[in-house]
Amino acid sequence: MTDVVVVGGGVAGLVAARDLAKGGAHVVLVEGSGVLGGMVRRHTVAGLDLDMAADSFATRNDAAGRLAIELGLGNDVTTPDPRGAWLMTRDGRTSPIPQTGLLGIPGSPMAADVLAVVGQTAALRAQMDSLLPSLVGSKATSLGAMVRKRMGEQVLDDLVVPIVAGVHSTHPDHLDPDRVAPGLRAALLREGSLARAVLALRARATAGSAVQGLRGGIVRLVDELVADMETYRVDVRLHARATAIEQHAVEVVTADGEAERLPAEHVLASTPDPARSAAASRTGIELVTLVVDQPELDAAPRGTGMLVHPDAEGVQAKALTHATVKWPWLAEAAGGRHVLRLSYATGRGADGDGEPVGASLPVDPADAVGTRATRDATALLGVPVVPEAVVGAARVRWNGPDTTPAGLTEGVVGIGEASTGRGLAGIVAASRSAAGRILDS
């Protein structure tokens, strides 16, 4: 019997396995695919090494930044360009994202940048939040319901929906506020209004940017974590697909079809138990990356990018990141070219049509995917992005957020997206906490 079996080789599993092994535990890490890192990977487009998914981590806690320091990457932690991003409303209006918000919830409903997006009538309705009893909306089961009750439908639709859709790939009506905005419910009850709760949470957050990144890409975290698997002698088993996850054992099927039972004192899982949970009902996400040689984009017409209302007419992309504006280190590496990242909701799981999940595929600027991307980039940036200017393009598909309960048996420790939700900051914090509890015991 080993000390700990960790199921899943994404960031959650890697972080937990590293901490456990560093603390003296014998750890077996099983991963169903042949690649470690989960959604945190790199691909090369037009000679540039780029992140295939997340390119930043939230600073609402210091977990990811502290991990970067421990991995020797502290000097490469960097903040994005301060110009910030814009948003597009349902009716196609574009404005900079208000500065005092949290997931689009305004901390100052009558501020000029909020009025520019929602108008005076909706802003006055949102301001009524300060007059409502604190109990109104405090028991809401979704973020959307909380905002709707406190600030009205239009603030929800014009501000919260496009920002949440871009960040969490779903509607705020489908998000638990306690998972995506920890402490917001308690702050609402304490402060007496949702706006004041937002301001209070922002005041408690780490000073500086709400997100940070790494020179060279977030994927460098995975590079160092994978190296530590060897340093701390973690027994990594790729192509080992878990078929059942129990409190003291994991059953896997290896690449050659052999079944194996791995007994352990403790089991951590970053995936649902395939023997106990229903098949995940997921949307799909497609990320299209364009590298373009177009000097007109030097002016950064929409700052670091755009978040788009899911029902905005004439645009299919749900978000665009102008990566070479957002990250000065990437602008230097790109040598005057621009990197644009557009994300799309595919409506079903990434592998719904048999296409491999997480595989970087080349894109022809003249084909349907390339034409859609250049057309949307033009609409969002307000500058013509022509196919002739595209010097490299690629696309990758991922699964959307896992909203299916993990279904883990009692005694199995849940880590990762299936148990704690998306976001590197939260995943790293939860994984390290779980590993710490095991080591303490």
N, C-alpha and C positions, 0 to 999 in steps of 0.2 A: 504494500500500500504506500502510495506517494503522499506527500503532505497536502498538496493542492493541485487540482486540475482546473485549468482556465479554459473555457470554451469560447472561441472566437479570437481571431488575431488582428482585429481592428485596433484603434488607438486605446480603447478601454481595456482590452485584453492585454495589450503590450505593456501599458502602464502598470496594471495590477500585477502581472507576472514579474516585471522588473522589480517593483518594490518588495514583493514577497521573497523573491530569490535573493535580493540584496540583503534582506533581513534574516537570511539563513534558512528559508524554507526550500524544500525540493519541489520544483514546479514543473508540471507537464502542461504545455500549451498546445491545444488542438485547433486547427484551422481547416475548414472544408475546402477552400480553394488552394491554389499554389502560390498565393501572394499575401504578404502581411501588409497591414496598414489600413485595410477597409477602404473607405472613401478618400483617404488622404494618400494620394499618389501623384506622380508627375508624368507629364508627356512633353514631347518636344515638337514645337510648331515653328516653322521658318527659322530653325536653328536656336530657338529660345526654349530653355527648360522652364516649364510653367506648371503650376498646381492644376490638377484635373478637377478639383471640387473646391473645398473651402480654401480661401486665401488669407484668412485672418481668424483671430480668436477674441472673444469678448473679454473685457477687463472688469466685469462686475465682481469677479473675485480674482485673486492673484494666482490661481492654480496653474493655468497654462504658462504664464510668465515665469513662475517659480520653477516649473518643470524645465523650461527652456534653459534657465540659468544652471540648474543641476546637470543638464546634458551638455554643458559647455557652449551654449548658444546665446548666453546673456548679452554679449556685445553686438549680436546681430538682431536683437529685438528692435523693431522700428514701428513708428506710428504713421498712419496714412496722411496724405495731403489734407490740410484743414479746410479746403474749399467745400467738402461735403458733397452729398448726393442730392438729386432732385426726385420728384415723383410726378406721375401722370395719373390724373383722376379718371373716373369712368367716362366722362365726356371729353377727354382728350386735353384738358388744361394741364400745363406743366408749371411747377414752382419748386423752389428749393425746399427741402424738408425742414420744418420748423425746428429750432435749436433746442427747445426746452421740453422735448417729448420723451416718451418711453414706449417703444413699439407703436409710435404714432399717436399715443394718448397725450394731448397737450398739457403741459404743466402750467401754461399761461394762456387760457382760451382766447383772450382778447388781444394777444400780441399781434403785431403787424404781419409776421410771417404766417400765423395761423389764419388771420383774416384773408390773406392773399389766396389761401387754398379753399376755405370753406365758405367765405362770405360772412357778412355781419349777422344775418338772421341765425345761421347755424352756430356762430360763435357765441351769440347771446344765449342760445339754448344750452350750449356747453357750459357757459358761465353760471347757469342755474345750479350746476353741480355743487357750488359752494353753499347753496341754500337748502339742499336736501338733507334729511337725516342720514347719518353715517351708515345706518343699517340698509338703506336702499342700495341694492346691487351687491351687498357684501357677501351674500350667500350664493351668488351666481355660479353656475357650474361651468361656464365658458367665459373666456375673455370678451367675446363679442357681446354676450348678454350683460356683462358688467358695464361695458362702455355704453351700450345702448340705453340702459336704465339711468346711468349717471349723466351722460352728455348728449344723448340723442342719436338718431339714425344717420344724419349726414356726416357728423364728425367720424363716426364709425366707418362709413363708406368711403369718404374722401381721404381720410388720413390713415386710419388703422388698417383697413383692408389691404391697400397696396403695399404698405410696409410689412405687415405680417405675411402676406403672400410671397413677398420677395425673400424674407428671412426664413420663414418656416414652411413655405410651399403649401400652405393650406389657409382656409378661412378662419378668422378669429372665433367664429362660432364653434369650431371644432378643437379649440385649444383650452386646456386647463390652465387658468391663470396662475395656479400655484406651481406649475411646472415651467412655464415660459417667463413668468415674472415673479419669482419667489419674493415674498415679503409684501407684495402689493396689497393683498387683502387685509393683512394686519395693519398696514400703513393707512389704508382707507378708514378703518375703524378708529385708529389712533388720531389721525389728522382731521377727520370729519369731512373730507372731500377727496375725490379721485385726483383732481389737479394737484392739491397739496401733497397727496401721497406720492405722486410722480416726482414732484420737486424734492420731497424728503429722501426718496430712494436715490435720486441723482446726486443729492448732496452727500450721501453716504458712500457713493461709488468712488473707486480709485480716481484720483485727480488725473486729468488729461483725457486722451482719446478714449472713446467707448470701445474701440477695438485696437488691436495691435497685430503685427505680422512679423515675419522673419525675412531678412535679406536672403534671397535665393529660394524663398517659398516655404510654406508651412510644412511641406513634405520633409524638410530636414529634421523635424521632430521624429518622424518615423525612421529616417536613416539612423539616427542615434539610438532610438529605442531598439531597433533590430540589432544593432551592434552590441547593445547591452545584453541581449538574449544570450550571446556567446560569452560575454564577459562574466555574467553571473550564472552561467551554466544552466539556463532554462532548456528543458527538453522540448524543442519545437517540432511538432509533427504536422506537416502540410498534407493536403489531400486526405485529411482524416475528418470525415463528416459525422457529426454527432447525430445519433438516431434516438437516444434517450438520455435525459439528464436527471440524475437522482441525487439525493442528499450526500451520499458517500460513494458515488460511482458515476462514470460516464461511459455509455456504449457508443462506439464509433465504427464506421465502415471505412477501411483504407482504400487507397487508389486501386489495388488489385482485387477489391471486393471482399476482403477478409474482414470478419467481424471481430472486434476486440472490446473487452471490458476493462476499464481503467478505474480501479478502486482508489479512493482518496479520503483523507481526513476531512477536507473541505473542498467544495466545488463552487466556482464562480462562473457565471454565464452571461455573455453579452448578447446572446441570441435567445429567442423563445425556445421552449422545449418542444421539439418536433413531435414528440409522442403525446403531448398534453394540450398544445395550443392549436387553434384553428389556423388554416392557411392565411397568411397576412393579406389583407385587402389594401393594396397600395396604389398610389398614382405613380407615374414615372416622371423623371426629370431628364431633360436633354440639355447639355451645355455645349454651345457652339462657340469656338474661339476663332477670332479673325485677327490676323496680323496684317495691318494695312500701312501702306506708304502714302499718306495723305496729309500734307502740311496744314490743311485747313483745320485739322483737329488739334493743332498746337495750342489753340486758345482755350481748350477745355470747355466747350460750350455748355455742358451739363455737369460741371464739376467732376466728381469721381464716378458718376454714373446715374442710372435712373431705376426707380422702382415703379412698377406699372400696375394699375388696377386690373384684375383678371378679366374684366368685361370691357376694357377700353377698346373702342372700335378702331380698326385699321392697323392694329399692332398685335402680333401673336406672342412676342416675347413678354415674359413676366418681369424681367429685370435685365439691366445692362450694366456691366462694370467697365469703366474706362480705366483699365488696370495700369496703364503707363502714366496716368494722372494720379491715381490712388497711391502708387508706390514709386517714389523717386528712384529707388535702386533698379527697378525694372525699366524705367525710362532710360536710365543710363545704359543698361545692357542692350536695350532695343535700338540704340543708335539713331534716333529720329523717327523710327517706325512707331506705330500705335497698336496696342493690344486691346481688343474689345472682346468681352465675354458676355454672351447672351444666353439666358436660360429660358427653357420652355417646359410647360407641363404637357406630358404626352397623354394623360387621361387614364393610363393603366400602368402596371408595373413595367420596369425597364425591359424585362425579358418577356413581355407579353406577346411579342411577335417573333420570338426566337433570337433576337439580337443579344449578344453577350453584354452582361452588366459590367461596367467599368473598363471597357475596351476603347481605346482611342482610335478613331477611324478618320482617314483623310476626307476632306470635303472639297469638291470642285466649286469654285465661286459661281459657276454658271449653272450648276444643277439646282434642284428644287430646294435643298437645304441651304446652299450658299446664297441663292437668290432671296429666299425668305430672310436670311440673316442680314444681308446688306440692305434690303428694303426696310427692315425694322430698325437697324442702326441709323439709317437716314431719318426716319420718322422721329426717333427718340433724341437724336443729337442735334437735329435741325441743320445738319450739314450733309450734303450728298456724299454717301459712301458708295463708290462705284466698284463693281466687280473687278475692273481692270487694276484697281489699286490694291487688291488683296494679294499679298505675297505668300500667304500660307494660311491654311484653315483646317480645323479638326473638330470632331464632335465626340461626345461620350455620353452614355446614358447611365443614370443611376435610379435606384428606387427612391420614391418619396418617403416621407416620414412613416414609420411603422406605428400604426394606431391600434394594432391587435395586442391584447394583453399577453405578456410574456408567458403566462401559464406555468411558471416555475414551481416545482414542488417545494413544500416547506423545508427550510434548511439550506436550500440553494441560494446563494447570494447573487442577486441580479445587478449587473453593471451595464453600461453602454446604452445605446439608443432605446432598446426594447424596454428598459426599466427606468431610465432617467431622462429620456428625451434627447433631441439633437443639440449640438453646440459643444465645441471642444472644451470650453471653460467648465461647463457642468459635468461633462463626461470625465474629464481628468480629475476633478474634485471628488466625484463619487467613487471612482475607481481607487484612488489613493486612500480614501476614507475606509473603503471596504477592506483593502489590503492591510491597513493599519489595525483594524479591529481584529482581524485574524492573527496578526503577529502579536498583538497584545494578549490574545487568549492562549 
